[in-house]
Amino acid sequence: MFGRAPCALRRGSGPEISANPGGEISLLLRYQPPYDWPGMLEFLRLRAIPGIERVVENCYSRTIQLEGLQGIVSIRPAEDNALRARIRFPKLSALLVIIARLRRVFDLAADPLPISAHLAKDPALVPLVATRPGLRVPGAWDGFELAIRAVLGQQITVPAAVRLAGRLVATHGEPLAEPDRDLTHVFPRPEVLALADLTTLSMPRSRAATLSAVAAAVVADPDLFCASRGLDEAIQRLQSIRGVGEWTAQYIALRQLREPDAFPAADVGLMRALADLEGRRRSSRELVGRADQWRPWRAYAAQHLWASI
C-alpha cells in the first residue's frame, strides 16, 4: 500500500538516527526492495522548482517549512535497502512529521513485488515492469504545493510548468533565512497566494483564478489534502474547487493523497505511452476501461507508462 500513515517508527523499518555537532540530523529510511532510485530521482529532477529543489550528484534536496519554521532536507541512496536523509530543522519535535513526509514522498511503505506481479498479468505492461521492478510513485512534500503545481501544469509541458512555478516562488515565496547555494526560498503559503494578484505570471486568467481558488479552499479547510477520504469522495471534493477538473483531482489523489488506484485517464502522456505499446490510440474513456484490469494499482501502472516515454 501507499505510505499514508507515519509508519517510520515500526520495528524493522524505523530510522537509525545520528546528529553532527552542527545540528544536522542524519538518518536511514528503510524500504522493501527493489527500489528504482534512478527512476525516482529523474522524475523529481525534471520537475524540480528553482529556488525550492535541487538534484545533483545522485541526491535530492529541497527547502521545507513547518509551523512557520524553515529547513532543508537531502536524500540519497544508502546501503542495505535504505535511503540516507539529512535534515536541518530548528525544532527537533518536528522530526516525526518530517520522517513521515519523506516516506510519503519516496513511497517507502510500498511492497513492489506483489504490485509488479499484479501488473505483469497484462502482457502490455510486462516489459515495463521488467525494466523497472522497483518503481515507486513519487509523492509530494505538501498537498497545497502539489495542487498548485498540478494547476500550473494544466495543458502545458513539464518544463513550461516548472518555469511558471519558479516565477511563482520568486515572486511570492518567502526567502530562506539561511540560503544553501541555489536553495533560496520556501514555497508560498496558501494565505499569501489567496490574496495575491496571480494574473501577472504569464498564464491564462482562468488558470490564475484556479490557483487563487485552490489557495482560498486550503485557507478555509486546512485538512483539504489529508488522506482520510476515500478516492471517490476525495475526487468529488477536489472537483468542487473552481477550475479543478478530473485530471487535476486524480493527479493530486495519486501523488498527495497516496491513493494507489488513482488514475488521471485524460493525461496525454498516458495515452501516448499505451499507444506506443499497443499500436492504437485510445480516448480517455477507453483508457479507463483498459485500465480496469490494473486495479487496485492503477497509480503504479500510470507511473510505469510515464516512465516509458
HELIX and SHEET records of a PDB file:
HELIX    1   1 TRP A   37  LEU A   46  1                                  10    
HELIX    2   2 LEU A   92  ALA A   94  5                                   3    
HELIX    3   3 LEU A   95  VAL A  105  1                                  11    
HELIX    4   4 PRO A  112  LEU A  119  1                                   8    
HELIX    5   5 PRO A  123  LEU A  125  5                                   3    
HELIX    6   6 VAL A  126  THR A  131  1                                   6    
HELIX    7   7 GLY A  143  LEU A  152  1                                  10    
HELIX    8   8 VAL A  158  HIS A  172  1                                  15    
HELIX    9   9 PRO A  190  LEU A  195  1                                   6    
HELIX   10  10 LEU A  198  THR A  200  5                                   3    
HELIX   11  11 ARG A  205  ALA A  220  1                                  16    
HELIX   12  12 LEU A  231  GLN A  239  1                                   9    
HELIX   13  13 GLU A  246  ARG A  255  1                                  10    
HELIX   14  14 VAL A  268  GLU A  278  1                                  11    
HELIX   15  15 SER A  284  ARG A  290  1                                   7    
HELIX   16  16 ALA A  291  TRP A  294  5                                   4    
HELIX   17  17 ARG A  298  SER A  308  1                                  11    
SHEET    1   A 6 GLU A  16  ALA A  19  0                                        
SHEET    2   A 6 ILE A  25  ARG A  30 -1                                        
SHEET    3   A 6 ALA A  82  ARG A  88 -1                                        
SHEET    4   A 6 LEU A  69  ALA A  78 -1                                        
SHEET    5   A 6 CYS A  59  LEU A  66 -1                                        
SHEET    6   A 6 GLU A  53  VAL A  56 -1                                        
SHEET    1   B 2 GLU A 174  ASP A 180  0                                        
SHEET    2   B 2 LEU A 183  VAL A 186 -1                                        
END                                                                             
